[in-house]
Amino acid sequence: MLIEAPSGVFTPPVDGARPVPLIANGIGITPFVWYPEAVAAAPSGRAAPIYLLHGCRGRHDHPLSDRVDRLARNIAGLRRITAYSRPEAHDLEAQRFDVEGRIDIDALRAGGLLPYVTPGRPLASICGSAGFIAAMQGALARWGLPRFDIFTEALFLRGGSAPALEALRHHHRRHRAILWMAPAPGSILDAALTAGGALRSGCRVGQCESCIVEVHEVQFAHRVPFEGDPGSCRACQAVPLTDLTIAP
């Protein structure tokens, strides 16, 4: 285990007078939960609003939702906007989200969910994929934020997989199911989820590397550096090069 001191660029003042937009997609919400928790614990409170904008597929893929629900009930200045890009029937029935689709700051301003004119001088933070970050930076610039007031962090490493891979068979012993996938556009975990398999993973709740599985009779490539055992792989980042059997 390696323990380090807290670090990073997401350090807005807890008791400051400037609005704080926190914008994330998927598991990018993880580094933003501490801030409203710190505001709730501060004796002086906070006068300026906190805008928490989060996009994900649906309630099933909504990390830390219960924790943020509790914070929203206890912080008067927390203005939360949740977008579901693939809401299921129970999501629509329960109205657990504010916007169907992806986070779109221009549309939120036009629809009145965000102030049309920039309130005060916000300090904005964005966490998510590279494309998401670029889109949000552009939208915040149109909202009037200067680049030096926008802080970003990407949660993934770039990596390449072997080119021109064929569709391969994937056998999961526990379920005795054959999973078919074209490996180039996705990972072992993608294939299992698409086929209805039940590989363990905690990517969407902040439990990185919980998807490590033991594999047999296979060659595979990781899209990011991996220092684990030779007979195991991170299912979310591994692309199979031969037929694959996953241990139960």
Backbone as JSON, one array per atom type, in Angstrom:
{
  "sequence": "MLIEAPSGVFTPPVDGARPVPLIANGIGITPFVWYPEAVAAAPSGRAAPIYLLHGCRGRHDHPLSDRVDRLARNIAGLRRITAYSRPEAHDLEAQRFDVEGRIDIDALRAGGLLPYVTPGRPLASICGSAGFIAAMQGALARWGLPRFDIFTEALFLRGGSAPALEALRHHHRRHRAILWMAPAPGSILDAALTAGGALRSGCRVGQCESCIVEVHEVQFAHRVPFEGDPGSCRACQAVPLTDLTIAP",
  "N": [[0.85, -1.18, 0.0], [0.55, 2.22, -0.83], [0.77, 5.35, 0.57], [-0.04, 8.69, 0.28], [0.2, 12.28, 0.67], [-2.69, 14.47, 0.36], [-3.34, 15.8, -2.9], [-3.44, 17.74, -5.98], [-5.47, 19.71, -8.3], [-7.95, 20.61, -7.59], [-9.0, 22.7, -5.52], [-10.93, 24.65, -4.38], [-11.84, 27.49, -2.34], [-13.34, 26.89, 0.82], [-14.9, 28.71, 2.24], [-15.24, 30.84, 0.52], [-16.31, 33.72, -1.49], [-16.93, 33.41, -4.11], [-18.8, 31.87, -6.74], [-18.91, 28.29, -7.29], [-18.64, 26.14, -9.78], [-18.84, 22.67, -10.24], [-18.06, 20.15, -12.37], [-18.74, 17.12, -13.91], [-18.37, 13.9, -15.52], [-19.54, 10.54, -15.38], [-17.46, 8.51, -13.37], [-15.97, 10.66, -12.7], [-17.09, 12.28, -10.79], [-16.03, 11.66, -8.35], [-13.71, 13.15, -7.15], [-15.05, 15.44, -6.38], [-16.82, 15.19, -4.3], [-15.8, 15.62, -1.78], [-15.74, 18.39, -1.44], [-18.4, 19.72, -1.09], [-18.92, 18.32, 1.27], [-16.97, 19.35, 2.98], [-17.82, 21.99, 3.02], [-20.29, 21.68, 4.29], [-19.4, 20.96, 6.8], [-18.08, 23.2, 7.69], [-17.97, 25.87, 10.02], [-18.7, 28.49, 9.37], [-20.24, 28.4, 7.08], [-21.41, 28.97, 3.65], [-21.8, 31.58, 1.38], [-21.92, 31.98, -1.42], [-23.15, 30.21, -4.33], [-22.89, 26.64, -5.03], [-22.47, 24.85, -7.91], [-23.27, 21.78, -8.93], [-22.73, 19.76, -11.47], [-23.48, 16.84, -13.13], [-23.04, 14.14, -15.28], [-24.22, 10.98, -16.36], [-25.0, 7.54, -17.29], [-27.36, 6.4, -16.16], [-29.37, 5.69, -13.2], [-28.36, 3.26, -12.33], [-25.72, 3.4, -13.09], [-24.73, 5.49, -11.62], [-22.46, 6.92, -9.81], [-21.79, 7.28, -6.32], [-24.25, 8.41, -5.68], [-26.15, 8.28, -3.55], [-24.71, 9.39, -1.47], [-24.29, 12.02, -2.39], [-26.95, 12.79, -2.54], [-27.62, 13.04, 0.18], [-25.97, 15.19, 0.89], [-27.07, 17.22, -0.69], [-29.48, 17.65, 0.57], [-28.68, 18.89, 2.89], [-27.24, 21.19, 2.37], [-27.91, 24.37, 1.65], [-27.05, 26.05, -0.39], [-26.24, 24.39, -2.45], [-26.6, 23.63, -5.72], [-27.78, 21.31, -7.69], [-27.44, 19.54, -10.69], [-28.37, 16.89, -12.6], [-27.69, 14.77, -15.29], [-28.98, 12.2, -17.28], [-27.95, 10.03, -19.72], [-28.88, 7.63, -20.74], [-31.51, 6.87, -19.56], [-33.4, 4.49, -17.68], [-36.61, 2.8, -17.48], [-37.51, 2.89, -14.79], [-36.03, 5.03, -13.87], [-37.14, 7.17, -15.29], [-39.73, 7.08, -14.29], [-39.37, 7.59, -11.55], [-38.19, 10.06, -11.65], [-35.43, 10.77, -11.18], [-33.51, 12.41, -12.12], [-32.45, 15.47, -13.77], [-32.12, 16.29, -16.41], [-32.52, 14.8, -19.56], [-30.17, 13.25, -21.49], [-26.95, 14.56, -22.33], [-24.61, 16.5, -20.32], [-25.01, 19.84, -21.01], [-24.0, 22.89, -21.07], [-24.67, 25.27, -22.42], [-27.33, 24.77, -23.19], [-28.47, 24.43, -20.66], [-28.21, 26.98, -19.61], [-29.81, 28.4, -21.45], [-32.25, 27.23, -20.88], [-32.79, 28.05, -18.32], [-31.88, 26.63, -16.1], [-29.34, 27.14, -15.3], [-27.83, 30.29, -14.46], [-28.12, 32.75, -17.0], [-26.3, 34.79, -17.47], [-22.97, 34.99, -16.33], [-22.63, 34.33, -12.91], [-21.18, 36.43, -10.57], [-17.75, 35.78, -10.17], [-16.91, 32.91, -11.12], [-15.14, 29.97, -9.89], [-14.23, 27.29, -11.58], [-14.31, 23.7, -11.82], [-13.46, 20.75, -13.6], [-13.94, 17.34, -14.26], [-13.31, 14.36, -15.93], [-13.58, 12.57, -19.04], [-11.26, 13.21, -21.77], [-12.48, 14.37, -24.06], [-14.91, 15.25, -22.97], [-13.97, 17.14, -21.1], [-12.81, 19.06, -22.83], [-15.1, 19.94, -24.23], [-16.6, 21.07, -22.13], [-14.89, 23.1, -21.26], [-14.99, 24.82, -23.47], [-17.72, 25.55, -23.35], [-17.84, 26.82, -20.86], [-16.17, 28.99, -21.37], [-17.77, 30.36, -23.19], [-19.7, 31.09, -21.43], [-18.47, 33.01, -20.07], [-16.24, 32.61, -18.47], [-12.81, 33.04, -17.74], [-9.89, 31.31, -18.98], [-7.98, 30.81, -16.97], [-9.46, 30.48, -14.71], [-10.52, 28.0, -14.76], [-10.25, 24.71, -13.86], [-8.91, 21.48, -14.45], [-9.04, 17.86, -14.66], [-8.18, 14.74, -15.9], [-9.36, 11.37, -15.76], [-8.18, 9.11, -16.84], [-5.7, 7.13, -18.52], [-3.97, 7.49, -21.56], [-3.79, 4.96, -24.0], [-2.76, 2.41, -26.31], [-4.25, -0.19, -28.27], [-3.69, -3.43, -29.78], [-3.62, -3.37, -33.35], [-6.16, -4.07, -35.86], [-7.66, -6.34, -34.83], [-9.32, -9.49, -34.62], [-12.75, -10.61, -34.19], [-13.32, -12.37, -31.23], [-13.75, -15.36, -29.19], [-15.08, -15.45, -25.88], [-14.96, -17.04, -22.92], [-16.63, -17.45, -19.99], [-16.26, -19.13, -17.09], [-17.93, -19.38, -14.84], [-20.56, -18.73, -15.6], [-20.8, -20.19, -17.85], [-20.93, -19.16, -20.44], [-20.62, -18.01, -23.79], [-19.01, -15.23, -24.97], [-19.15, -12.85, -27.46], [-17.09, -10.54, -29.16], [-15.78, -7.66, -30.82], [-12.61, -6.9, -30.3], [-11.15, -4.47, -30.69], [-12.63, -1.92, -30.29], [-13.28, -2.02, -27.59], [-13.08, -3.29, -24.16], [-12.36, -6.28, -22.16], [-14.14, -6.16, -20.03], [-16.1, -4.48, -21.14], [-17.11, -6.21, -23.11], [-18.19, -8.28, -21.55], [-20.21, -6.93, -20.09], [-21.84, -6.01, -22.16], [-22.79, -8.43, -23.16], [-24.31, -9.29, -21.07], [-22.96, -10.46, -19.0], [-21.49, -11.05, -15.71], [-19.11, -9.8, -14.59], [-17.01, -8.73, -11.95], [-16.69, -5.34, -10.91], [-15.69, -2.03, -10.01], [-15.56, 0.41, -11.11], [-17.32, 2.53, -11.44], [-17.93, 3.41, -8.95], [-15.73, 4.34, -7.72], [-13.84, 2.38, -7.03], [-11.12, 1.53, -8.02], [-9.32, -0.9, -9.91], [-10.7, -3.07, -8.92], [-11.68, -4.76, -10.79], [-9.86, -6.66, -11.53], [-9.08, -9.79, -12.85], [-8.49, -13.35, -12.97], [-7.0, -15.03, -15.68], [-6.94, -17.54, -18.28], [-5.14, -19.44, -20.71], [-4.65, -17.49, -22.76], [-3.7, -14.64, -24.7], [-3.2, -11.26, -24.14], [-3.51, -7.67, -24.3], [-2.77, -4.8, -22.44], [-4.26, -1.59, -22.33], [-3.23, 0.41, -20.87], [-0.42, 0.99, -18.64], [0.34, -1.89, -16.62], [1.0, -3.54, -13.62], [0.49, -5.95, -12.42], [0.01, -9.49, -11.53], [1.28, -11.92, -13.87], [-0.68, -13.74, -14.77], [-3.08, -12.42, -14.58], [-5.44, -9.75, -15.22], [-6.54, -6.35, -15.76], [-9.79, -6.02, -16.25], [-11.16, -3.87, -17.3], [-9.36, -2.56, -18.88], [-8.02, -4.34, -20.49], [-7.42, -5.91, -23.58], [-8.28, -8.71, -25.43], [-6.16, -10.94, -27.28], [-6.29, -13.5, -28.17], [-8.47, -16.42, -28.0], [-10.34, -16.37, -24.97], [-10.46, -17.4, -21.59], [-12.02, -16.83, -18.59], [-11.38, -16.99, -15.17], [-13.5, -18.2, -12.47]],
  "CA": [[0.0, 0.0, 0.0], [1.28, 3.48, -0.91], [-0.03, 6.44, 1.12], [0.53, 9.99, -0.02], [-0.58, 13.44, 1.1], [-3.63, 14.94, -0.66], [-2.75, 16.66, -3.91], [-4.32, 17.96, -7.12], [-5.78, 21.11, -8.63], [-9.3, 20.96, -7.17], [-8.9, 23.25, -4.16], [-11.66, 25.91, -4.19], [-11.97, 27.85, -0.92], [-14.58, 26.43, 1.43], [-15.72, 29.84, 2.69], [-15.08, 31.95, -0.41], [-17.5, 34.42, -1.96], [-17.1, 33.18, -5.54], [-19.52, 30.62, -7.07], [-18.03, 27.16, -7.62], [-19.19, 25.05, -10.6], [-18.12, 21.39, -10.26], [-18.66, 19.52, -13.55], [-18.14, 15.79, -14.06], [-19.13, 12.8, -16.13], [-19.19, 9.23, -14.88], [-16.75, 8.43, -12.1], [-15.34, 11.95, -12.46], [-17.69, 12.92, -9.63], [-15.33, 11.25, -7.12], [-12.95, 14.18, -6.44], [-15.87, 16.6, -6.05], [-17.7, 14.95, -3.15], [-15.19, 16.18, -0.56], [-15.92, 19.84, -1.3], [-19.62, 20.03, -0.35], [-18.8, 17.78, 2.63], [-16.2, 20.33, 3.74], [-18.69, 23.16, 3.21], [-21.29, 21.33, 5.31], [-18.76, 20.89, 8.12], [-17.5, 24.49, 8.05], [-18.86, 26.61, 10.93], [-19.16, 29.77, 8.81], [-21.13, 28.21, 5.93], [-20.94, 29.54, 2.38], [-22.84, 32.42, 0.8], [-21.98, 31.79, -2.87], [-23.67, 28.88, -4.67], [-22.1, 25.56, -5.6], [-23.2, 24.21, -9.0], [-22.75, 20.42, -9.13], [-23.27, 19.23, -12.73], [-22.96, 15.49, -13.28], [-23.66, 13.34, -16.32], [-23.95, 9.54, -16.38], [-25.98, 6.83, -18.11], [-28.62, 6.23, -15.44], [-29.19, 5.47, -11.78], [-27.53, 2.07, -12.13], [-24.34, 3.8, -13.32], [-24.6, 6.81, -11.0], [-21.6, 6.72, -8.64], [-21.88, 8.13, -5.13], [-25.5, 9.15, -5.74], [-26.76, 8.39, -2.23], [-23.9, 10.33, -0.69], [-24.59, 13.37, -2.87], [-28.33, 13.06, -2.13], [-27.6, 13.53, 1.57], [-25.38, 16.52, 0.89], [-28.02, 18.16, -1.3], [-30.52, 17.97, 1.56], [-28.11, 19.62, 4.02], [-26.54, 22.41, 1.96], [-28.89, 25.21, 0.94], [-26.47, 26.67, -1.58], [-25.82, 23.39, -3.44], [-27.53, 23.54, -6.84], [-27.37, 20.06, -8.33], [-28.07, 19.21, -11.96], [-27.95, 15.55, -13.01], [-28.13, 14.39, -16.64], [-28.9, 10.78, -17.61], [-27.95, 9.88, -21.17], [-29.65, 6.43, -21.08], [-32.37, 6.55, -18.41], [-34.27, 3.33, -17.78], [-38.01, 3.1, -17.18], [-37.68, 3.27, -13.38], [-35.47, 6.37, -13.72], [-38.14, 8.11, -15.79], [-40.88, 7.07, -13.38], [-39.0, 8.19, -10.27], [-37.65, 11.4, -11.9], [-34.2, 10.87, -10.38], [-32.54, 13.25, -12.82], [-33.0, 16.76, -14.19], [-32.01, 16.45, -17.86], [-32.25, 13.59, -20.33], [-29.11, 13.54, -22.45], [-25.64, 14.84, -21.74], [-24.44, 17.84, -19.77], [-24.88, 20.86, -22.05], [-24.08, 24.15, -20.32], [-25.4, 26.25, -23.23], [-28.75, 24.45, -23.07], [-28.88, 24.69, -19.27], [-28.37, 28.45, -19.5], [-30.98, 28.81, -22.22], [-33.45, 26.7, -20.23], [-32.98, 28.63, -17.0], [-31.36, 25.82, -15.0], [-28.17, 27.9, -14.89], [-27.95, 31.71, -14.81], [-27.65, 33.0, -18.37], [-25.09, 35.61, -17.32], [-22.1, 34.41, -15.31], [-22.81, 34.94, -11.59], [-19.92, 36.72, -9.9], [-16.56, 35.33, -10.91], [-16.83, 31.52, -10.66], [-13.96, 29.11, -9.99], [-14.81, 26.05, -12.09], [-13.5, 22.49, -11.89], [-14.02, 19.75, -14.51], [-13.26, 16.05, -14.18], [-13.95, 13.39, -16.81], [-12.8, 12.18, -20.2], [-10.62, 14.34, -22.46], [-13.47, 15.03, -24.9], [-15.85, 15.95, -22.08], [-13.29, 18.31, -20.56], [-12.68, 20.06, -23.89], [-16.43, 20.51, -24.5], [-17.0, 21.91, -21.0], [-14.05, 24.29, -21.3], [-15.56, 25.72, -24.47], [-19.0, 26.07, -22.87], [-17.57, 27.77, -19.78], [-15.65, 30.2, -22.0], [-18.93, 31.09, -23.72], [-20.42, 31.6, -20.26], [-17.73, 34.18, -19.62], [-15.13, 32.29, -17.57], [-11.47, 33.02, -18.34], [-9.25, 29.99, -18.91], [-7.23, 30.61, -15.73], [-10.4, 30.16, -13.63], [-11.06, 26.66, -15.04], [-9.29, 23.67, -13.47], [-9.34, 20.21, -15.04], [-8.29, 16.64, -14.4], [-8.7, 13.56, -16.59], [-9.24, 10.19, -14.91], [-7.73, 7.93, -17.56], [-4.43, 7.22, -19.23], [-4.07, 7.1, -22.96], [-3.07, 3.74, -24.33], [-3.15, 1.86, -27.59], [-4.42, -1.63, -28.34], [-3.15, -3.98, -31.02], [-4.48, -3.03, -34.48], [-6.77, -5.1, -36.73], [-7.98, -7.56, -34.09], [-10.52, -10.19, -35.04], [-13.72, -10.93, -33.14], [-12.87, -13.59, -30.57], [-14.65, -15.97, -28.22], [-14.73, -15.22, -24.49], [-15.68, -18.03, -22.13], [-16.64, -17.21, -18.56], [-16.57, -20.44, -16.56], [-19.02, -19.37, -13.85], [-21.87, -18.67, -16.26], [-20.76, -21.06, -19.02], [-21.46, -18.38, -21.56], [-19.66, -17.58, -24.79], [-19.22, -13.82, -25.25], [-18.51, -12.46, -28.72], [-16.76, -9.12, -29.15], [-14.67, -7.16, -31.63], [-11.83, -6.31, -29.22], [-10.54, -3.17, -30.93], [-13.28, -0.77, -29.7], [-13.66, -2.17, -26.2], [-12.29, -4.12, -23.27], [-13.0, -7.51, -21.7], [-15.29, -5.76, -19.22], [-17.14, -4.01, -22.07], [-17.72, -7.37, -23.75], [-19.01, -8.99, -20.57], [-21.41, -6.15, -19.78], [-22.69, -6.01, -23.35], [-23.41, -9.75, -23.29], [-25.06, -9.63, -19.87], [-22.13, -11.17, -18.03], [-21.44, -10.45, -14.37], [-17.77, -9.6, -14.07], [-16.98, -7.73, -10.88], [-16.02, -4.08, -11.21], [-16.1, -0.92, -9.16], [-15.12, 1.62, -11.8], [-18.29, 3.63, -11.34], [-18.1, 3.8, -7.55], [-14.44, 4.76, -7.2], [-13.02, 1.26, -6.56], [-10.25, 1.19, -9.14], [-8.63, -2.19, -9.92], [-11.53, -4.17, -8.41], [-12.05, -5.6, -11.92], [-8.78, -7.59, -11.86], [-9.53, -11.18, -12.91], [-7.51, -14.35, -13.4], [-7.32, -15.49, -17.02], [-6.25, -18.76, -18.67], [-5.04, -19.78, -22.12], [-4.96, -16.27, -23.5], [-2.78, -13.53, -24.84], [-3.97, -10.02, -24.1], [-2.72, -6.44, -24.2], [-3.37, -3.72, -21.65], [-4.21, -0.28, -22.98], [-2.48, 1.28, -19.96], [0.56, 0.18, -17.91], [-0.22, -2.77, -15.59], [2.1, -4.18, -12.91], [-0.04, -7.06, -11.67], [0.5, -10.82, -11.82], [1.22, -12.25, -15.3], [-1.89, -14.46, -15.1], [-4.28, -11.63, -14.3], [-5.55, -8.53, -16.01], [-7.6, -5.4, -15.43], [-10.78, -6.27, -17.29], [-11.62, -2.62, -17.92], [-8.31, -2.01, -19.74], [-7.36, -5.4, -21.23], [-8.0, -6.32, -24.86], [-7.78, -10.05, -25.72], [-5.56, -11.19, -28.57], [-6.66, -14.88, -28.51], [-9.64, -16.86, -27.22], [-10.13, -16.03, -23.57], [-11.23, -18.04, -20.54], [-11.91, -16.07, -17.35], [-11.6, -17.84, -14.0], [-14.6, -17.73, -11.6]],
  "C": [[0.89, 1.24, 0.0], [0.36, 4.6, -0.45], [0.69, 7.75, 0.85], [-0.36, 11.1, 0.53], [-1.56, 13.85, 0.0], [-2.95, 15.9, -1.64], [-3.76, 16.83, -5.04], [-4.66, 19.43, -7.28], [-7.15, 21.54, -8.14], [-9.28, 21.42, -5.71], [-9.64, 24.57, -4.02], [-11.82, 26.22, -2.71], [-13.33, 27.45, -0.37], [-15.49, 27.59, 1.79], [-15.61, 31.04, 1.76], [-16.4, 32.54, -0.87], [-17.75, 34.21, -3.45], [-17.88, 31.89, -5.78], [-18.55, 29.54, -7.53], [-18.8, 26.14, -8.46], [-18.26, 23.83, -10.55], [-18.79, 20.54, -11.34], [-17.97, 18.19, -13.8], [-19.01, 14.91, -14.92], [-18.63, 11.48, -15.55], [-18.52, 9.28, -13.52], [-15.98, 9.7, -11.79], [-15.93, 12.72, -11.3], [-16.87, 12.7, -8.36], [-14.56, 12.39, -6.44], [-13.78, 15.4, -6.02], [-16.74, 16.39, -4.81], [-17.13, 15.58, -1.89], [-15.58, 17.63, -0.36], [-17.24, 20.19, -0.61], [-19.61, 19.45, 1.06], [-18.03, 18.75, 3.52], [-17.02, 21.58, 4.01], [-19.71, 22.89, 4.31], [-20.69, 21.32, 6.71], [-18.2, 22.23, 8.59], [-18.45, 25.28, 8.94], [-19.44, 27.87, 10.32], [-20.15, 29.61, 7.67], [-20.56, 28.86, 4.69], [-22.07, 30.31, 1.73], [-23.01, 32.17, -0.69], [-22.44, 30.38, -3.21], [-22.59, 27.92, -5.17], [-22.96, 24.91, -6.67], [-22.55, 22.84, -9.25], [-23.45, 19.82, -10.35], [-22.63, 17.86, -12.99], [-23.74, 14.74, -14.35], [-23.25, 11.88, -16.22], [-25.06, 8.85, -17.15], [-27.34, 6.74, -17.44], [-28.32, 5.94, -13.99], [-28.27, 4.28, -11.5], [-26.05, 2.39, -12.27], [-24.05, 5.17, -12.71], [-23.77, 6.69, -9.73], [-21.86, 7.74, -7.55], [-23.19, 8.9, -5.05], [-26.13, 9.33, -4.36], [-26.02, 9.39, -1.35], [-24.18, 11.77, -1.09], [-26.03, 13.75, -2.53], [-28.37, 13.64, -0.72], [-27.02, 14.93, 1.65], [-26.35, 17.57, 0.36], [-29.11, 18.57, -0.31], [-29.99, 18.88, 2.66], [-27.43, 20.92, 3.66], [-27.48, 23.25, 1.1], [-28.33, 25.77, -0.36], [-26.0, 25.7, -2.64], [-26.9, 23.24, -4.5], [-27.06, 22.39, -7.74], [-28.16, 19.83, -9.61], [-27.5, 17.89, -12.44], [-28.53, 15.25, -14.38], [-27.93, 12.89, -16.83], [-28.97, 10.63, -19.12], [-28.75, 8.66, -21.61], [-30.55, 6.03, -19.92], [-33.23, 5.32, -18.69], [-35.68, 3.72, -17.32], [-38.18, 3.55, -15.74], [-37.05, 4.64, -13.1], [-36.48, 7.43, -14.15], [-39.33, 8.22, -14.83], [-40.57, 7.8, -12.08], [-38.45, 9.61, -10.42], [-36.41, 11.66, -11.05], [-33.17, 11.79, -11.03], [-33.24, 14.49, -13.33], [-33.07, 16.91, -15.7], [-31.78, 15.09, -18.49], [-31.28, 13.94, -21.45], [-27.81, 13.78, -21.72], [-25.61, 16.24, -21.16], [-24.17, 18.82, -20.9], [-25.08, 22.22, -21.38], [-24.84, 25.21, -21.1], [-26.9, 26.03, -23.11], [-29.27, 24.72, -21.67], [-29.06, 26.18, -19.03], [-29.62, 28.9, -20.22], [-32.28, 28.37, -21.55], [-33.69, 27.21, -18.83], [-32.49, 27.8, -15.84], [-30.04, 26.38, -14.47], [-28.4, 29.37, -15.23], [-27.4, 31.97, -16.21], [-26.37, 33.82, -18.36], [-24.27, 35.04, -16.17], [-22.31, 35.1, -13.97], [-21.47, 35.17, -10.91], [-18.74, 36.35, -10.78], [-16.28, 33.89, -10.47], [-15.42, 30.94, -10.77], [-14.48, 27.73, -10.36], [-13.81, 24.91, -12.09], [-14.22, 21.46, -12.75], [-13.23, 18.46, -14.35], [-14.02, 15.05, -15.05], [-13.01, 13.01, -17.94], [-12.25, 13.42, -20.91], [-11.62, 15.1, -23.33], [-14.47, 15.82, -24.08], [-15.21, 17.23, -21.54], [-13.19, 19.42, -21.6], [-14.02, 20.74, -24.18], [-16.87, 21.45, -23.38], [-16.16, 23.19, -20.93], [-14.6, 25.31, -22.3], [-16.86, 26.35, -23.99], [-18.79, 27.09, -21.75], [-16.99, 29.07, -20.32], [-16.78, 31.03, -22.58], [-19.77, 31.68, -22.6], [-19.7, 32.8, -19.64], [-16.57, 33.9, -18.69], [-13.8, 32.37, -18.31], [-10.81, 31.66, -18.11], [-8.56, 29.77, -17.58], [-8.14, 30.37, -14.53], [-11.05, 28.79, -13.82], [-9.97, 25.63, -14.76], [-9.8, 22.31, -13.94], [-8.45, 19.06, -14.58], [-8.96, 15.49, -15.12], [-8.41, 12.32, -15.76], [-8.74, 8.96, -15.65], [-6.38, 8.21, -18.19], [-4.64, 6.8, -20.67], [-3.27, 5.84, -23.19], [-3.57, 3.2, -25.65], [-3.33, 0.37, -27.51], [-3.89, -2.12, -29.69], [-4.11, -3.72, -32.18], [-5.08, -4.27, -35.14], [-7.04, -6.4, -36.0], [-9.27, -8.18, -34.61], [-11.49, -10.36, -33.87], [-13.38, -12.29, -32.56], [-13.93, -14.11, -29.61], [-14.15, -15.69, -26.81], [-15.58, -16.14, -23.64], [-15.53, -17.72, -20.65], [-17.12, -18.47, -17.87], [-17.78, -20.44, -15.63], [-20.38, -19.46, -14.52], [-21.94, -19.58, -17.49], [-21.33, -20.37, -20.25], [-20.32, -18.03, -22.51], [-19.98, -16.13, -25.14], [-18.47, -13.47, -26.53], [-18.27, -10.96, -28.71], [-15.71, -8.84, -30.22], [-13.77, -6.39, -30.67], [-11.37, -4.89, -29.45], [-11.27, -2.01, -30.25], [-13.59, -0.9, -28.22], [-12.78, -3.14, -25.44], [-13.01, -5.42, -22.95], [-14.24, -7.17, -20.87], [-16.43, -5.26, -20.1], [-17.88, -5.19, -22.69], [-18.64, -8.1, -22.79], [-20.3, -8.24, -20.28], [-22.38, -6.13, -20.95], [-23.45, -7.32, -23.49], [-24.2, -10.16, -22.06], [-24.28, -10.42, -18.86], [-22.02, -10.4, -16.73], [-20.01, -10.4, -13.85], [-17.8, -8.52, -12.99], [-16.24, -6.49, -11.36], [-16.53, -3.02, -10.25], [-15.74, 0.41, -9.78], [-16.04, 2.8, -11.54], [-18.58, 4.04, -9.9], [-16.75, 4.1, -6.9], [-13.54, 3.65, -6.7], [-12.15, 0.77, -7.72], [-9.51, -0.12, -8.86], [-9.44, -3.31, -9.28], [-11.94, -5.12, -9.53], [-10.94, -6.58, -12.31], [-9.29, -9.03, -11.79], [-8.37, -12.08, -13.33], [-7.94, -14.9, -14.75], [-6.44, -16.69, -17.37], [-6.2, -18.86, -20.19], [-5.34, -18.59, -23.02], [-3.73, -15.39, -23.63], [-3.63, -12.26, -24.86], [-3.0, -8.84, -23.98], [-3.47, -5.45, -23.34], [-3.22, -2.39, -22.4], [-3.52, 0.76, -22.12], [-1.46, 0.41, -19.24], [-0.1, -0.63, -16.79], [0.92, -3.55, -14.96], [1.63, -5.36, -12.07], [0.58, -8.39, -12.05], [0.36, -11.14, -13.3], [-0.07, -12.96, -15.7], [-3.18, -13.72, -14.81], [-4.29, -10.39, -15.16], [-6.61, -7.63, -15.41], [-8.62, -5.49, -16.55], [-11.23, -5.0, -17.99], [-10.61, -2.06, -18.91], [-7.64, -3.06, -20.61], [-8.14, -5.76, -22.49], [-7.44, -7.69, -25.22], [-7.24, -10.17, -27.14], [-5.84, -12.62, -29.06], [-7.94, -15.22, -27.75], [-9.34, -16.75, -25.73], [-11.03, -16.84, -22.67], [-10.96, -17.3, -19.24], [-12.23, -16.98, -16.19], [-12.76, -17.3, -13.17], [-14.06, -16.99, -10.41]]
}
